[in-house]
Amino acid sequence: MFDLLNLPGVKPVDLHYGNRVITVVAEVIEGPIPSCVECGKPLHRHGRRTNVFADTPMQMQPVRLEISRPRYRCATCAKISTPDLLFLDERRRATKRLVDAVRQRCLGMTFHALAEQTGVAVNTIKNIAQDLIVELEKTVRYETPVIMGIDEVNLAGDYRCVITNLATNNVFEMLEFRTQDHMMPFFEKLRDREKVEWVCTDMWRPFKRSFSPYLPNAKLVIDKFHVVKMASEALDDERKKYQSTLSKNERVHIKKSIRWLTLKRPGNLTPLETTALEVVRQTIPELGVAYDFKEMFFRIYDDPVKESAMRAFEAWENSLPDKELEKFHSLAKTVHNHYDDIFAYWDSPSQITNAYTECLNGLIKMANRIGRGYSYEIIRAKTLYAKQARKVGSGVRLLPGADSQVPTKVEYGPHIPTLIDLAEDGKFD
């Protein structure tokens, strides 16, 4: 029979198909009868034993190897042994090449899909993945970001801390919790922590308290989108107040027709929407006023000069009507509470934002939905060690050598735009 296995020490003697599994019957190629490993005396034949092992799929079908091995018995010490097959995994009833194939794929597809493809139990896939994760934790190191993004994501029942490299748009780390007690030890032990020059995050104070004692050269900039979002929320609060005075049918109509209209920037409105907005101004003048204050606040960030932007904020705040537009007054207070960190946006390189970190959070949530029931550890590994995205996120840096510069490979982490492309292609499972 043609050797379709290409495995050392065995030869296939039969093949059959049933229950959606290809079974290859094989026998061990026998050599001279060995001696006992315990006492060194000659062994004697003691029958045969057949075991079944999982192997890599053939023709997109799971494969099982039904291997018959001779047994030997020592007449002196009564020890029974069988020939070792080096292609078998030491911990599982599977070939090493199948385990390697699972390791290559387990972080790029769902466990259930991989189990169906290989015919291996889901728990076995999970155990192989966990072993791989332990190895990756010990061996993979990403370059410490010069510009760092910090955000949180609600994942597997708790808030997690996500850290990105905003200079290269890569994933850097994911921490199990976003508490100070959990984040501070991470920043304290961070390699090359003096390299971090900028940290972009939201206004949640524990983030700053966690990194500021340990990143001596880092300056905080509050993410632009978290600030302007408060202006949109203030406008939406005015819409809700108006809706509360209407009947149920009128409320549904207003929410569907006005909500998204008023949240758009003027430059993004179609001619029809521009006309509709003018109608809103005439029929609901208080909502038109709120829209103008929202836009005035947005235009602060449109100003390229820091001093001019600071004057624009002051003018915006002074123009707020007393005892009205409560949420806009709250926004002004928030800006004052974080004034230096918010206006540091104009000092930062290329006016950095946390946009890619927010995109990553969406991908993480999607992976959580696709692989419902995954633990935090598995989702973290699928994000941090995505093979294709890691490859794109690598680079070469020249290090000074004795006589010349020596090129060395560096990894910045999985490339977030590549993760997005993989998700759009249905490969970020």
Disulfide bonds with the S-S distance in Angstrom:
none
